[in-house]
Amino acid sequence: MPSRSPNSWRGPDVAAGERLPEPTDERPAGQHLAFLGAGTMGGTIARGLVAAGRDPRTIGVTSHGAATREKLSRELKVLAFDDNPSAAQWADVVVLGVKPAQALAVCDEIEPAVGEGTIVVSLCAGLSCALLESRLPQGTAVIRVMPNTPASVGAAISGVSGGSSASDADVAAAIAVMSAVGKAVVIPESQQDALAAISGSGPAYVFYFVEALVEAGVTQGLARPLATELAVQTLLGSARLLDETGTHPTLLREAVTSPGGTTAAALRALDDRGLRCAIQDAVAACARRSAELGAQAAADAGSR
Ligand SMILES: NC(=O)c1ccc[n+]([C@@H]2O[C@H](COP(=O)([O-])OP(=O)(O)OC[C@H]3O[C@@H](n4cnc5c(N)ncnc54)[C@H](OP(=O)(O)O)[C@@H]3O)[C@@H](O)[C@H]2O)c1
């Protein structure tokens, strides 16, 4: 197992040219977590963990250019590593936060530095656990996670699937990380494409719906700020009603739908336009595309 002393890291208050802190064997208590690629999603999760009270000295970050990691290091007081292998060697849990196209190259880079017992949590859409396992030391616990953008306000839902060497404890470690930005559910990896089509891309469908509702309000003569406030608060209130009461959506919809009334007329118009079928088709198209991209990534990896 490689030594876990950091050999290439930069603390939060170290200006360029200033002497770097010495590598030290003193490790703050708790699991050490390295985000390899701390951009939008990696940075969001790191922020969530620090906001939840995790010691920032147990979090390391890397990025392609120095600016991203140093900015995050200044903001959160986490450790910025100059390279991925040093961060992977230091960490107990490695989070792959790069784009899927860069993930396999990063795995190849860190392979010699990944110690026995290190958990690799991948945020990379479409990349299977088996593909990542094939580029890491045999027996490495790989966990595939699909978060969504409400992570940035602590309201994500993430789908978590363990690979062939991942134990329940490894999956629990990934859930603990993702819980810093919302909820997490464990699903078989075979359902990851379906999950991506509901919650991964789901925020886009919701924003699209809100956009359309706002424009419809404007068409009805409402000022855009008012139409926006009405639409957003309606979405928020309805989501809370669903979540807090646990009532089935059909019952909640029926409660707003008086026989022969205004809502019934509106729903009839939505049915006439085939909204329900359009949603089925959209989700199926998304799941299909997710599977295609995953297969493409595996084929590209095989041809390298
Ligand atoms: N954003 C989402 O809503 C979302 C949702 C679900 C899943 N994901 C997954 O999350 C992953 C990251 O997506 P993102 O939206 O956060 O992308 P992003 O904002 O572009 O972040 C990617 C980060 O990776 C860094 N990077 C690039 N090459 C690297 C390398 N060789 N070594 C270390 N770091 C490197 C980049 O550094 P620089 O900053 O220096 O360029 C950047 O900070 C993707 O795999 C995506 O599938 C994202």
Ligand as a Chemical Component Dictionary entry (heavy atoms), coordinates in Angstrom:
data_LIG
# 
_chem_comp.id                   LIG 
_chem_comp.type                 NON-POLYMER 
_chem_comp.pdbx_formal_charge   0 
_chem_comp.three_letter_code    LIG 
# 
loop_
_chem_comp_atom.comp_id 
_chem_comp_atom.atom_id 
_chem_comp_atom.alt_atom_id 
_chem_comp_atom.type_symbol 
_chem_comp_atom.charge 
_chem_comp_atom.model_Cartn_x 
_chem_comp_atom.model_Cartn_y 
_chem_comp_atom.model_Cartn_z 
_chem_comp_atom.pdbx_ordinal 
LIG N1  N1  N 0  -22.883 19.137 -13.731 1  
LIG C1  C1  C 0  -23.896 18.297 -13.570 2  
LIG O1  O1  O 0  -25.041 18.666 -13.444 3  
LIG C2  C2  C 0  -23.663 16.808 -13.538 4  
LIG C3  C3  C 0  -24.743 15.965 -13.254 5  
LIG C4  C4  C 0  -24.508 14.590 -13.212 6  
LIG C5  C5  C 0  -23.235 14.090 -13.446 7  
LIG N2  N2  N 1  -22.224 14.962 -13.727 8  
LIG C6  C6  C 0  -20.901 14.393 -13.997 9  
LIG O2  O2  O 0  -19.936 15.088 -13.238 10 
LIG C7  C7  C 0  -18.708 15.105 -13.947 11 
LIG C8  C8  C 0  -18.181 16.526 -13.947 12 
LIG O3  O3  O 0  -19.104 17.360 -14.619 13 
LIG P1  P1  P 0  -19.072 18.935 -14.365 14 
LIG O4  O4  O 0  -20.329 19.458 -14.941 15 
LIG O5  O5  O -1 -18.734 19.208 -12.948 16 
LIG O6  O6  O 0  -17.837 19.333 -15.306 17 
LIG P2  P2  P 0  -16.851 20.598 -15.158 18 
LIG O7  O7  O 0  -17.522 21.720 -14.464 19 
LIG O8  O8  O 0  -16.293 20.826 -16.520 20 
LIG O9  O9  O 0  -15.712 20.066 -14.201 21 
LIG C9  C9  C 0  -14.738 19.173 -14.631 22 
LIG C10 C10 C 0  -13.481 19.477 -13.866 23 
LIG O10 O10 O 0  -12.491 18.533 -14.250 24 
LIG C11 C11 C 0  -11.259 19.208 -14.306 25 
LIG N3  N3  N 0  -10.344 18.423 -15.127 26 
LIG C12 C12 C 0  -10.299 18.284 -16.472 27 
LIG N4  N4  N 0  -9.302  17.423 -16.814 28 
LIG C13 C13 C 0  -8.730  17.035 -15.646 29 
LIG C14 C14 C 0  -7.654  16.174 -15.339 30 
LIG N5  N5  N 0  -6.971  15.519 -16.282 31 
LIG N6  N6  N 0  -7.325  16.016 -14.031 32 
LIG C15 C15 C 0  -8.011  16.654 -13.050 33 
LIG N7  N7  N 0  -9.035  17.500 -13.290 34 
LIG C16 C16 C 0  -9.373  17.678 -14.574 35 
LIG C17 C17 C 0  -11.571 20.560 -14.879 36 
LIG O11 O11 O 0  -10.514 21.446 -14.541 37 
LIG P3  P3  P 0  -10.499 22.989 -15.010 38 
LIG O12 O12 O 0  -11.508 23.662 -14.126 39 
LIG O13 O13 O 0  -9.110  23.432 -14.725 40 
LIG O14 O14 O 0  -10.879 22.983 -16.454 41 
LIG C18 C18 C 0  -12.895 20.866 -14.156 42 
LIG O15 O15 O 0  -12.635 21.525 -12.950 43 
LIG C19 C19 C 0  -19.001 14.601 -15.349 44 
LIG O16 O16 O 0  -18.443 13.312 -15.512 45 
LIG C20 C20 C 0  -20.495 14.555 -15.450 46 
LIG O17 O17 O 0  -20.944 13.433 -16.215 47 
LIG C21 C21 C 0  -22.415 16.296 -13.767 48 
# 
loop_
_chem_comp_bond.comp_id 
_chem_comp_bond.atom_id_1 
_chem_comp_bond.atom_id_2 
_chem_comp_bond.value_order 
_chem_comp_bond.pdbx_ordinal 
LIG N1  C1  SING 1  
LIG C1  O1  DOUB 2  
LIG C1  C2  SING 3  
LIG C2  C3  SING 4  
LIG C2  C21 DOUB 5  
LIG C3  C4  DOUB 6  
LIG C4  C5  SING 7  
LIG C5  N2  DOUB 8  
LIG N2  C6  SING 9  
LIG N2  C21 SING 10 
LIG C6  O2  SING 11 
LIG C6  C20 SING 12 
LIG O2  C7  SING 13 
LIG C7  C8  SING 14 
LIG C7  C19 SING 15 
LIG C8  O3  SING 16 
LIG O3  P1  SING 17 
LIG P1  O4  DOUB 18 
LIG P1  O5  SING 19 
LIG P1  O6  SING 20 
LIG O6  P2  SING 21 
LIG P2  O7  DOUB 22 
LIG P2  O8  SING 23 
LIG P2  O9  SING 24 
LIG O9  C9  SING 25 
LIG C9  C10 SING 26 
LIG C10 O10 SING 27 
LIG C10 C18 SING 28 
LIG O10 C11 SING 29 
LIG C11 N3  SING 30 
LIG C11 C17 SING 31 
LIG N3  C12 SING 32 
LIG N3  C16 SING 33 
LIG C12 N4  DOUB 34 
LIG N4  C13 SING 35 
LIG C13 C14 SING 36 
LIG C13 C16 DOUB 37 
LIG C14 N5  SING 38 
LIG C14 N6  DOUB 39 
LIG N6  C15 SING 40 
LIG C15 N7  DOUB 41 
LIG N7  C16 SING 42 
LIG C17 O11 SING 43 
LIG C17 C18 SING 44 
LIG O11 P3  SING 45 
LIG P3  O12 DOUB 46 
LIG P3  O13 SING 47 
LIG P3  O14 SING 48 
LIG C18 O15 SING 49 
LIG C19 O16 SING 50 
LIG C19 C20 SING 51 
LIG C20 O17 SING 52 
# 
